[in-house]
Amino acid sequence: MNLSPAKPRPLALSLGDPAGIGPEIIVKAWTALRRTGPSFVVVGDYDALVAASPGAGAAGVRRVGAPDEAPDIFPEALPVLDLPLLNPVVSGKPSPRYAAGILRWIETGAGLSLSGAVCGLVTAPIAKKPLYDAGFNFPGHTEFLAELTAGASFSGVRGPVMMLATPSLRTVLVTIHLSLADSIRALTIERIVDTGRVAASALIQDFGIPYPRLALAALNPHAGETGALGREEAEIINPAAARLRALGIACSDASPADTLFHTEARARYDAVICLYHDQALIPVKTLDFWGGVNITLGLPIVRTSPDHGVGYDIAGRGLARPDSLIAAIRAASHIAAQRTRAGVAP
């Protein structure tokens, strides 16, 4: 009988937009993690990674035929599952010509996660406009991955819901990339309840918090001040909180957003439900500008991403910091381990 421990599974890391800072921060993240892990295999273009490794060059990047080769070579070379582009990459110059490759890398990473060949997917940043120009019909990574994984079974409450996380704060978003006016129009009791259900389920399954506590941010100043400064709290937000409580989920009524994020307030909850993009991202980026992580909740695969964009303005100049990508890799590894302990990993 073979009692040797199972070989650890790596993460998959999709390259993102090759004209952005993705290749550079991936190489820097590997340099920082190569001795300690967690290990990962890049799904992307080998040449783009070699170009981003001026010190080691090709010697520091190695093609692999399958993800299970990655953990053994990770301390010595950056493993890449080479799915080459058809066009040469120019750093800092976005182009729809890269779109087919970018989407193939994401699809491959999601497929490897669903099959169990890797323990999760980390996605390097993409820019939306070059993909839209090439005919991409999804708002972004999150919605695309939800579609790619829609047919897989999942024991949790299905999303997708976006979480932004630092070691001291987690925020989840009811609306994401909408204008403020459109975000307000989109608010419904059902939408807030769905977000809260996904968040509570993920806090249990992915973060090991058995009895999660949710706070709910108000929309208006002073939480509407009993209707004097807005009716949304009384008509939508607090009824949603009451419905969540009726489902057995600990959730506060709407609290003024300007009092929710200081140190003492953060000790009273495990995550904040935020109603629009900047309400969630401003406190996260204020507390930890370089280390925030984007986590997609409610998917049958683990998915994280750095909390920043493609950085065309500094691409290819050696200036990009890998902090957020490193945090995303570590977060994906922690969530994958938690799912394995809970018996819900693919």
Sequence and secondary structure as in RCSB ss.txt:
>XXXX:A:sequence
MNLSPAKPRPLALSLGDPAGIGPEIIVKAWTALRRTGPSFVVVGDYDALVAASPGAGAAGVRRVGAPDEAPDIFP
EALPVLDLPLLNPVVSGKPSPRYAAGILRWIETGAGLSLSGAVCGLVTAPIAKKPLYDAGFNFPGHTEFLAELTA
GASFSGVRGPVMMLATPSLRTVLVTIHLSLADSIRALTIERIVDTGRVAASALIQDFGIPYPRLALAALNPHAGE
TGALGREEAEIINPAAARLRALGIACSDASPADTLFHTEARARYDAVICLYHDQALIPVKTLDFWGGVNITLGLP
IVRTSPDHGVGYDIAGRGLARPDSLIAAIRAASHIAAQRTRAGVAP
>XXXX:A:secstr
          EEEE   TTTTHHHHHHHHHHHHTTT   EEEEE HHHHHHT TTTGGGGEEE SSGGGHHHHTT
TSEEEEE   SS   TT   GGGHHHHHHHHHHHHHHHHHTSSS EEE    HHHHHHTT  SSSHHHHHHHHTT
TS  SS    EEEEEETTEEEEESS SS HHHHHHH  HHHHHHHHHHHHHHHHHTT  SS EEEEE SSGGGGT
TTTT SHIIIIIHHHHHHHHHTT EEEEEE GGGSSSHHHHTT SEEEESSHHHHHHHHHHH TTT EEEEES S
S EEEESS   TTTTTTT    HHHHHHHHHHHHHHHHHHHHT   
